[in-house]
Amino acid sequence: MTNILIVDDSPVMRTFIKRVLSVSGIDAGTPFEAGHGREALEVLRAYPVDLVLSDINMPEMNGEELMRAMQQDEALRKIPVVVISTDARLDRVDQMMGMGARGYITKPFNPERLRTELDRVLGVAHA
């Protein structure tokens, strides 16, 4: 089972991502959730997380700030982050990948897109 943290300020989007994970056949159990980066850091420090799915534009602490904080923390810097955002600009994608994101998915997306990206990031091969 892969412990996933979903970070998005929209409860509707977090619920949608959980459903997509389930439909995609990804064994994520019950994913952790956070409404912004500060909450995400609290979850990351309290629970074992294998992967973070994070929006960029959020109140209090956005996805960029979350990634910077994770990079500065020895225990968190190795956790892969996949950005899920409505911002499809190539310069934004390049910026987030340059900051250490392991993947970038543009909203809206389908279950297959999420599955493919998570398999690539986690190095999982499915029959």
C-alpha positions as CSV (number, residue, x, y, z in Angstrom):
1,M,0.0,0.0,0.0
2,T,1.2,3.5,-0.9
3,N,0.5,6.2,1.7
4,I,-0.5,9.3,-0.2
5,L,-1.1,12.9,1.0
6,I,-3.4,15.0,-1.1
7,V,-2.8,18.7,-0.6
8,D,-5.5,21.0,-2.1
9,D,-7.5,23.9,-0.7
10,S,-10.7,22.5,-2.3
11,P,-12.4,19.7,-0.4
12,V,-14.2,18.8,-3.6
13,M,-10.9,18.4,-5.5
14,R,-9.5,16.2,-2.7
15,T,-12.5,14.0,-2.8
16,F,-12.3,13.8,-6.6
17,I,-8.6,12.8,-6.4
18,K,-9.4,10.1,-3.8
19,R,-12.1,8.7,-6.1
20,V,-9.7,8.8,-9.1
21,L,-7.1,6.9,-7.0
22,S,-9.7,4.3,-6.2
23,V,-10.9,4.0,-9.8
24,S,-7.3,3.8,-11.0
25,G,-6.7,0.7,-8.9
26,I,-3.9,2.4,-6.9
27,D,-3.7,0.8,-3.5
28,A,-3.6,4.0,-1.4
29,G,-5.8,2.9,1.5
30,T,-7.3,6.0,2.9
31,P,-5.2,8.9,1.7
32,F,-4.2,11.7,4.1
33,E,-5.5,15.2,3.3
34,A,-4.4,18.7,3.9
35,G,-6.0,22.0,2.8
36,H,-2.7,23.9,2.5
37,G,1.0,23.5,2.9
38,R,1.1,24.1,6.6
39,E,-1.4,21.4,7.3
40,A,0.6,19.2,4.9
41,L,3.8,19.6,6.9
42,E,2.0,18.6,10.1
43,V,0.7,15.4,8.4
44,L,4.2,14.7,6.9
45,R,5.8,15.0,10.3
46,A,3.2,12.9,12.0
47,Y,2.6,10.0,9.6
48,P,4.6,7.9,7.1
49,V,3.8,9.3,3.6
50,D,5.2,7.8,0.4
51,L,4.0,10.4,-2.1
52,V,2.5,13.9,-2.0
53,L,0.0,15.1,-4.6
54,S,-0.1,18.9,-4.3
55,D,-1.9,21.8,-5.8
56,I,0.1,25.0,-6.3
57,N,-2.3,27.9,-5.5
58,M,-3.5,27.6,-1.9
59,P,-3.9,30.0,1.0
60,E,-1.5,30.2,4.0
61,M,1.2,28.1,2.4
62,N,1.1,27.3,-1.4
63,G,2.6,24.3,-3.1
64,E,5.8,26.1,-4.0
65,E,6.4,27.0,-0.4
66,L,5.5,23.5,0.7
67,M,8.1,22.0,-1.7
68,R,10.8,24.5,-0.4
69,A,10.0,23.5,3.2
70,M,10.2,19.8,2.3
71,Q,13.6,20.3,0.6
72,Q,14.9,22.0,3.8
73,D,13.8,19.1,6.0
74,E,16.1,16.0,5.9
75,A,13.3,13.6,6.7
76,L,10.9,15.0,4.1
77,R,13.1,15.9,1.1
78,K,13.1,12.3,-0.3
79,I,9.3,12.1,-0.5
80,P,8.3,12.5,-4.1
81,V,5.8,15.3,-5.0
82,V,3.5,15.3,-8.0
83,V,2.0,18.7,-8.7
84,I,-1.7,18.7,-9.8
85,S,-2.6,22.2,-11.0
86,T,-4.8,24.1,-13.4
87,D,-1.7,26.1,-14.4
88,A,-0.6,24.5,-17.7
89,R,2.0,27.1,-18.6
90,L,5.3,25.5,-19.7
91,D,7.3,28.0,-17.7
92,R,5.3,27.0,-14.5
93,V,5.7,23.3,-15.2
94,D,9.5,23.8,-15.7
95,Q,9.7,25.9,-12.6
96,M,8.0,23.2,-10.4
97,M,10.0,20.4,-11.9
98,G,13.2,22.5,-11.4
99,M,12.2,22.8,-7.7
100,G,12.1,19.0,-7.4
101,A,8.6,17.9,-8.4
102,R,8.7,14.4,-9.8
103,G,5.6,14.9,-11.9
104,Y,3.1,17.4,-13.1
105,I,-0.5,16.8,-13.9
106,T,-2.8,19.5,-15.3
107,K,-6.4,19.7,-14.1
108,P,-8.8,18.4,-15.4
109,F,-7.3,14.9,-15.7
110,N,-8.7,11.4,-16.1
111,P,-7.9,8.3,-14.0
112,E,-5.6,6.9,-16.6
113,R,-3.4,10.0,-16.6
114,L,-3.0,9.9,-12.8
115,R,-2.3,6.2,-12.8
116,T,0.4,6.5,-15.5
117,E,2.1,9.4,-13.7
118,L,2.0,7.7,-10.3
119,D,3.3,4.4,-11.8
120,R,6.2,6.3,-13.4
121,V,7.0,8.3,-10.2
122,L,6.8,5.3,-7.9
123,G,8.5,2.9,-10.3
124,V,5.5,0.5,-10.3
125,A,5.0,-1.9,-13.1
126,H,1.5,-3.4,-13.6
127,A,0.6,-6.4,-15.6
